[in-house]
Amino acid sequence: MLNRQPRNPVYAAPFVVNIAFSIELYLKTLAEAHGVTPWGHDLMKLYEGLPGAALAALSKVTPHAAQSEGLAETSDVGDVLANLRTAFVDWRYVYEKESTEMVHIPNAIFVARALHEACLASGIK
């Protein structure tokens, strides 16, 4: 978790790009492990395309992941992904834009942790 906001928010861009891409890869890995081959960078579409068994695995580990990151155990992966849905594309060239969606770093870390744990629970190592 960030102890304080960076002096210039653009300094967070590499982290945002990398965590968004990591989340994308976790979603695609979890989908592939359950027989679905996803495509694209839209995190919400990837999440919505997860098969039921993958969603069940994710749902099972979500409270623990939220608690580990100091968030409410009722934190919702879908809500966070709705906010992050285009972060990878938007933040890669953030310096060329006037503005972009704010990214809540602790929430992004929570989703990455939940997806990591769901992949492990699904037998992916």
C-alpha positions as CSV (number, residue, x, y, z in Angstrom):
1,M,0.0,0.0,0.0
2,L,1.2,3.5,-0.7
3,N,2.2,5.4,2.4
4,R,1.6,8.7,0.6
5,Q,0.5,9.9,-2.8
6,P,3.3,10.5,-5.2
7,R,4.2,14.2,-5.9
8,N,3.3,13.7,-9.5
9,P,0.6,11.1,-10.2
10,V,2.4,10.2,-13.5
11,Y,5.0,8.5,-11.3
12,A,2.5,5.8,-10.5
13,A,1.9,5.0,-14.2
14,P,4.4,2.2,-14.5
15,F,2.8,0.5,-11.5
16,V,-0.7,0.9,-12.8
17,V,0.3,-0.4,-16.2
18,N,2.0,-3.4,-14.7
19,I,-0.7,-4.3,-12.2
20,A,-3.4,-4.0,-14.9
21,F,-1.5,-6.2,-17.2
22,S,-0.9,-8.7,-14.4
23,I,-4.6,-8.8,-13.6
24,E,-5.3,-9.3,-17.3
25,L,-2.9,-12.3,-17.4
26,Y,-4.4,-13.8,-14.2
27,L,-7.9,-13.5,-15.7
28,K,-6.8,-15.1,-18.9
29,T,-4.9,-17.9,-17.1
30,L,-7.9,-18.6,-14.8
31,A,-10.2,-18.8,-17.9
32,E,-7.8,-21.0,-19.8
33,A,-7.5,-23.4,-16.8
34,H,-11.3,-23.7,-17.0
35,G,-11.5,-24.3,-20.8
36,V,-12.1,-20.8,-22.1
37,T,-9.7,-18.9,-24.3
38,P,-10.3,-15.2,-23.8
39,W,-9.0,-12.2,-25.8
40,G,-8.5,-8.5,-25.3
41,H,-7.5,-6.0,-22.7
42,D,-10.9,-5.1,-21.2
43,L,-10.6,-6.5,-17.7
44,M,-14.4,-6.4,-17.1
45,K,-15.1,-8.3,-20.3
46,L,-12.5,-10.9,-19.3
47,Y,-14.0,-11.2,-15.8
48,E,-17.5,-11.5,-17.3
49,G,-16.3,-14.3,-19.6
50,L,-15.0,-16.5,-16.8
51,P,-16.8,-19.8,-16.6
52,G,-18.8,-20.6,-13.4
53,A,-16.1,-22.8,-11.9
54,A,-13.5,-20.0,-12.2
55,L,-15.9,-17.5,-10.7
56,A,-16.6,-19.9,-7.8
57,A,-12.8,-20.4,-7.2
58,L,-12.4,-16.6,-7.2
59,S,-15.4,-16.0,-4.9
60,K,-14.0,-18.5,-2.4
61,V,-10.7,-16.7,-1.9
62,T,-12.0,-13.1,-2.2
63,P,-12.7,-12.5,1.5
64,H,-9.2,-13.7,2.5
65,A,-7.6,-11.5,-0.2
66,A,-9.5,-8.5,0.9
67,Q,-8.7,-9.0,4.5
68,S,-5.0,-9.5,3.6
69,E,-5.0,-6.0,2.0
70,G,-6.8,-4.4,4.9
71,L,-10.1,-4.0,2.9
72,A,-13.6,-5.1,3.9
73,E,-14.2,-8.8,3.4
74,T,-17.2,-7.9,1.3
75,S,-15.0,-6.1,-1.3
76,D,-16.1,-7.0,-4.7
77,V,-13.7,-8.0,-7.5
78,G,-16.2,-7.0,-10.2
79,D,-16.6,-3.5,-8.8
80,V,-12.8,-3.0,-8.8
81,L,-12.5,-4.4,-12.3
82,A,-15.2,-2.1,-13.5
83,N,-12.9,0.8,-12.4
84,L,-9.8,-0.8,-13.9
85,R,-11.4,-2.2,-17.0
86,T,-9.2,-0.1,-19.5
87,A,-6.4,0.9,-17.1
88,F,-3.7,-1.1,-19.1
89,V,-4.5,0.7,-22.4
90,D,-5.3,4.1,-20.8
91,W,-2.2,4.3,-18.5
92,R,0.4,3.1,-21.0
93,Y,0.6,6.5,-22.6
94,V,-0.9,8.6,-19.7
95,Y,1.6,11.4,-20.4
96,E,-0.2,11.9,-23.8
97,K,-3.6,12.4,-22.2
98,E,-5.2,15.2,-20.4
99,S,-6.8,12.9,-17.9
100,T,-7.6,9.3,-17.1
101,E,-9.6,7.3,-14.6
102,M,-8.2,7.3,-11.0
103,V,-6.8,4.0,-10.0
104,H,-7.1,3.0,-6.3
105,I,-3.8,1.1,-5.8
106,P,-4.9,-1.0,-2.7
107,N,-8.0,-2.2,-4.6
108,A,-5.9,-3.2,-7.6
109,I,-3.5,-5.1,-5.3
110,F,-6.5,-6.8,-3.7
111,V,-7.8,-8.0,-7.1
112,A,-4.4,-9.3,-8.1
113,R,-4.0,-11.2,-4.8
114,A,-7.5,-12.7,-5.2
115,L,-6.8,-13.8,-8.7
116,H,-3.4,-15.2,-7.7
117,E,-5.1,-17.2,-4.9
118,A,-7.9,-18.4,-7.3
119,C,-5.3,-19.6,-9.8
120,L,-3.5,-21.5,-7.0
121,A,-6.8,-23.0,-5.8
122,S,-7.5,-24.1,-9.4
123,G,-4.2,-26.0,-9.5
124,I,-2.3,-23.5,-11.5
125,K,1.3,-23.1,-10.3
